[in-house]
Amino acid sequence: MSDDVYLDYNGSAPLDPRVLDAMMPIFQNGVGNASAIHHPGRTQAARVESAREQVARLMNASTNGVVFTAGATEANNLALQGLTAASQAGRSRILISAVEHASVKATAAWLGQEGLVKVDIVPVTAGGSVDLDALEELLGDDISLVSVMAANSETGVLNQLDVISGLVHECGALFHSDATQLVGRVSIDMSAAGVDAVSISGHKICGPTGVGALIATRTTARQLRPVLHGGGHERGLRSGSLNVAGIVGLGAASALAAEERADEGNRVASLRDALVSGLKEQLPEITENGDPDNRLPNTANLRFAGADGEAVMVNIGPVAVSSGSACSAGALEPSPVLLAMGLDREAAEESLRFSLGRFTTPREIDEAIERTVTAVEYVRTMNGSA
């Protein structure tokens, strides 16, 4: 058996060797600031613009709306802060879903604490998607921005972006979506979905860590206000010398995702289903968290009743999975995503996320099943629940 079975792609995907190949010339010979007018600088700038086109094509967007950032966290901050700063008078509220990434939730909370906007939270259904009826009730002509993720990182559950955008635009607000988990796995057309701005991150699509982008429509890009100030890079929206190697890597990863995600999604979904069915065949009392008919092809969030998730992770050996828990103020807390879906604390603490990806193999799935079954049975025995 291998030393590691990596099933935490939603946390961070391995770097594709083809992406590294695209980055190596910049590491080896990529001298020059992309903002300089000399020949090395212009060469670097041309590489950046080529990557910008690749990122835009990933979601059928305009290259003029692509703003490179240090990752989705910065992109989410730029979207929420930058669009709130540009909001019209009288539009003093923003909406976010109850299961957003911390970079959206914390940014929205800060905006509220500073008195810049009032923040309302849109609940989700038991299946994990945004409650559309609740969203419609919260919308009004005082809303400036709505931020709802395209796919949840813990459950993989998808949201109906086209439906949400229609509701949001009807009241004259803008719609932002954190699509970090979606873009490398499911096709997204910004125009068809009606999304005004989308956040992505390189390391979730087998690209480099530390680079991402906010992709906005042309109209929305013109409304953005910068969060970082300095030399006026990225058309004044993101100052700081460009990370050319990272940007080229993001472009290469985007091109590969656009070309391969359909076939890759089918293959990975088959492996995911084999994992879930294999575990259910050998273990009783397994529940799938989130709507299994409306999720990413690579993700399964499973509750093993009677077995604490953290304890299973300790005993699962070389299999890398995630509990979805976060360490807050020194105390381990259950997943706020699962709690928002209506699970009680015990059920949330007994849940684990398995997220597969490009390099996952059938042999690794077999090993993951064997290791997980052994770990769950051991923990249940220790708890006296077997």
C-alpha positions, 0 to 999 in steps of 0.5 A: 500500500502507498504511504498516502491516499490523498482525498482532500482535494477540496482543501488543496489539490496537488500541482499538476506537473503540466502546470509546473512545466508552464511555470518553469521558464519564468522561474528560470529566466523570467527576469523583469517586472511585468509593469516595466516598458523594457523588453524583459518587462514586456515579455513578462506582461505578455505572459500575464495577458496570455494567462488572463485570456486562459482564465477568462475562457474558463468561464466565458468571461471578458479578459477586461474583467479578470483581476489577479489576486493572491487567492480566493480570499483576497478576491472575496475581500475585493468583491465584498469591500470593493463593491460595497464601497461603490454601492449607490446611496440607499443600498445599505444591506448585503446578503450572504448565505449561511454556509459561505467560506470564512473569507466571505463571512468574516469580510461581511461581518467586518463591513457590518461592524464598521457600520458600512452596511447591514448584513443579513444571512440567507439560510440553507435547506436541509440539503445544503443549498440556499433557501430560495424562498428565504432569499426572495423574502430578504431581497429589497431595493436597499440591497447592494450585493448578494454573495452566494457560493457556487458549490460548498466546499464541505458538502459539494452541494451546488446552488442555482446561480441562474435562479439566484442571479435573476432574483438578485438583479430583479431588485437591482443588486449585484451578485457575487459568487465564490466559485473556488470549488466549482470551476475546475469540476463543473462548467460555468458560463458567467453570462448564462449564469448571470453572475456579476463577479466570481472568485477563484483560486489556483490551488483548487484546480491543480494550479499553484498556491498563492494566486487567484482571481476575481473575474467580473463583468465589464460593467461590474469591473468599472464599479469596483474600488480597490482594497490594496493601494499603491502603484495602480497595477491591474488597472488600479484594482490590485496594486503590487508587482505581479506574481508572473509565475503564479499567474502563468500557472493559474492560466495553465491550470485554467486551460487544463480544467476547461479542456478536461473537467467534463471527462475528469468529472465523470471519472471522479464521480464514478470513483466517489460513488464506488467509495460511498457504496463500498463503505455502505456495504461494510459499515452500518449507519452511514448517512450522506450529508447534503443533497446527493443528487445536486453536488460536485462529482468529487465530493462526499460528506459522510456521517458515521453514527457512533464514531467521532470524526476526529477520532476516525481521522487519527486512526485512518492511517495514511488516508487524508480526509477532512472533518470540516471542523475549525479550531476556534478560541482553543476549542474544536467546534463542529462544522458550521456548514453542517449545523446550518443545514440542521444537523445537531452537534453530535451528527456534525462531529461524526461527519467526514469529507472525502474529496477526490480529484485528478490523480485519484486512482481505483486502488486508492479508493480500495485502500481508503475503504479498507482503512476507513472501515477499520478506523470506524469499527475501532472507534465505535468499539472504543465508544461502546457503540459497535 
